[in-house]
Amino acid sequence: MLLIGDDWAEDHHDVEVQDESGRKLAAANLPEGVAGIAKLHELVARHGGEGLDPAEVVVGIETDRGSWVQALIASGYQVFAINPRQVNRFKERYGSSGAKSDKGDAHALADMVRIDRAQLRPVAGDSEAAQAVKVVARAHQTLIWERTRAFQRLRTTLREYFPAALNAYADLALTSTDA
């Protein structure tokens, strides 16, 4: 069995690979995307041995969504989404400084899936219909946020350059029911 802590950022992932006893086998900074997933699979292959079943690879990560997580699930790995607050509390076992460290977070995530896996929530792969609903819901949310930002920019510009327009078009107020 391999245990992996994956501290993700926008453009990279800091990972630590441990064996069942907690011994650190490898640590790496992987790029986001296909190249990074390929390097992660190489690490698993290098340290897992020939007979390793993908279900024996356990990954702790601080998110339950995104293409990276979907790729881990599709590979057959057990993936556990861990709340960042839980990770911070868990790290207090190692020291109380509270300093942020991507490598330290990757280590804590790997330890968490090794020690406390029974208390963590596994990420389940979504059905195609559920994934489609998520995509549509996120797109809808994004469009509402963009519309609100555009409206606020327009109001700010009008207030600065043509304040009388705000009085003339007072009914332009954007409400949540205008969806």
N, C-alpha and C positions, 0 to 999 in steps of 0.2 A: 504494500500500500504506500502511495505517495500523498503527502499533504502539501498543499500549495497555498501560500498567502499572496494575494494579488492586490496591491495598492495601486489603484488606477488614477491617472490624471487625464487631462484632455488629450495629450499627445503621446503619452507613454504609460507603461505599466512597470512598477517595481515588483518583482516576484521573488519569493523564497521557496525553495523545495526542501521538505524535510522527510525523513523516514518515520516509521511508527514510534521510534523512541524519542523523537524530537531532535535528532542530529541533523544539522544543516548540511544538505547535500550540494546545494547550488543557490546562487542569487544572481539575478540579472535585471537589467533595465531594458525592457522590450518596447519597440515602437508600436503605436496603435495600428490596427489594420491586419491585413493578411500576412504581411511580413512578420509581425510580432507574434501572431498565432502560430505561424510555422516554427518560429524559434522556440516558443513554449512547447510545442509538440516534440521538438528535438530534445529539449531538456527532459521531458517525460520519458522519451525513448532511451536516452542516455542513462538515466538513473533508475528506470523502472524495471529493466531486465526484459528478457524475451517473453515471458509468460504473463506479463502484466495485463490484466483486464482493464479496459477504460473505466469501468465502474469502481475500480480500486484507486482511482485518482480523485482526491477530494480537494475542492478549491473553495477558499474563503475570500469573498470580495465584498466591497461596500456598496454594491448596487445589484439590482435584480433585472436590469434591462439594458438594452443596447446590443449592437452586433457582436461585440466581444463575448458577452454572456451567452448569447444565442449560439455562438460558435463553440463555446465550452460545452454547452448542453448537447448540441448536435454531435459532439465528439464522444458522448457517452460518459463524461465526467460527472461526478456528484458536485453540484454547485450550491453553496450556501451564501445567501445574501445576509450581510451582517451590518447592523446599524452602526454608523460611525461613533455614536455615543458609547455603544457597547465596547467598541475597540479601544476608545480612550480610557474607559473604566478598567478594561482588562490590562492595558499597558501600565496602570498604576501598580501592578504586581512587580514590575521591573524597576520602578523608580517613580518619584513624585514630581519630577521637574515639569512635566506636561509639555515638553518641547516636541514640536512636530518633526517627524523624520519619516520619509517615505520607506526607507529600509526598515526602520523600526516598526512601522505599521504593517509591512509585509510579514515581518517576523511574528508580530502579535496575531495577525490573521491566520497564519499557518498553525501557530500554537492553539488558537481558539478552535479550529476545526479538528485538531488532534485531541484536545482535552475536553472541550465542552460541546462537541458535535450534537449530542442528544438534546441540548437546549436550543439549538439553532434551527432556523427555518430554511429548508431546502427550496431552491428555485425549481419550479416545475416548468417544463416546456409548454408553451401555449399552443392551442389549436390554431389552424389557419384563420378561422373566423375570429378568434380572440385577438390574434395579431392584427388583423385588418381593422377591428374596432379600435385597438390602441392607436394605430396609425392615423385613422380618421379623427379620433378624439384629440390627439396631440396636434394634428394639423389645424383643427377647429380652434383649439386653445391658442395656438400660435397666431392664427389670423385675427382673432379677437384682440390679442395683445398688440399686434402690429397696427390694427385699426385704431385702438386707443392711443397708442404712441403718435400716430399720424395726426389724429384729432388734437392731441395736446400740443404738438408742434405747430399746427395751424392756429390754434387759439393763442399761443405765445407770440407767434409772428403777427397776427392781427392786433393783439394787444399792443405790440411795440410799434407797428407801422400804420394801422388803420383801426383805432379803437372804436370808432363809430360803427363799424361793421358788427362788432360784438353786440351792440344794442339793437341794430337793425335785424340781426339774425339770431335773436335770443333763443328761438326754438330749435337751434342746431345742437342743443345739449345732447351729448351721447349718453345713453343709458344702457343698462345691461339687458333691457328688453328689446333693443334694436338689433338683435342677432338675426 
